């Protein structure tokens, strides 16, 4: 799954266009490297989101196309 879509599905970022713009601006790092929106997210990847006052680092636990509000946080763990 694309990185921008993963960020939207897991509700780490509210909209896919904002996730895409954040990737283009270099604010999203995957495994300590700047990632493009088209990056293919895999289980075990560590994503660092540098938006706002406090950076957020998560580890990918699963990749699913759809997630409800209740189970969206089961796809990652905060580090």
N, C-alpha and C positions, 0 to 999 in steps of 0.2 A: 504494500500500500504506500502511496506517496506520502511524504512527510507532512505536507500542508493538510491533506485529508485526515491523517492520523491525529494531528493536533486538534482538528475540529471535531472529529468523532469522539475523542476522549474528553472533550470539553476543556482542554488545557488553554486553548485560545478560542474565543467565541465564534469568529467567522473565518471561513477558509480564505477569503481575500486578505484579511488581516494577517493570517498565518503566512500567506504567500509573500506579502510585502515585508514581513519580518525576516523571512528567509533571504529575500533579495537585499535587505539592509545589513545582513550579516549578524543578526541578533540571535539566531538559532545555531547551536553547535551540536553535532552528533559525534560522540566519541572524541571530543576535543578538537574537532575540525569544523570549519564553517560549512554548513550544509545547504544545498539548493532545495527548492520546494519539490523537485522531482526525485529526491533521494528515496530509495526503497527501504522503508523501515523494517528491521528484523528484530526478533526476540533477543534480548540481551543488550541492545543498543542503549547508550546513556545520552539523554537529550538535555541540553542546558538552554534555558530560555532566559535571555537577558532583556526583559521588558519590564518597565516600571522600576520601583525602588529596590526590590529584592529579587535576585536571580533565583530561578527554580530549576532544580536538577532532578530528573526522573529516570528510572530504568524501565524499559519496555518488558512487560511480562507476557503479553499476548497481543496479537494483531487481529482484530475482527472488523468486518465492514460496517456493522451496525452496533450501536450501543445505546441503551436507554440511560436516562439520567441516573437511575439507581445503580447500574452496573458499569458505568463509564470508568470509574476509578479502579476497577478490577484489572484494567489493561496495563496499569503502570504502578510503580511504587516510588514514593518520594525519597530521595537520598539526602 
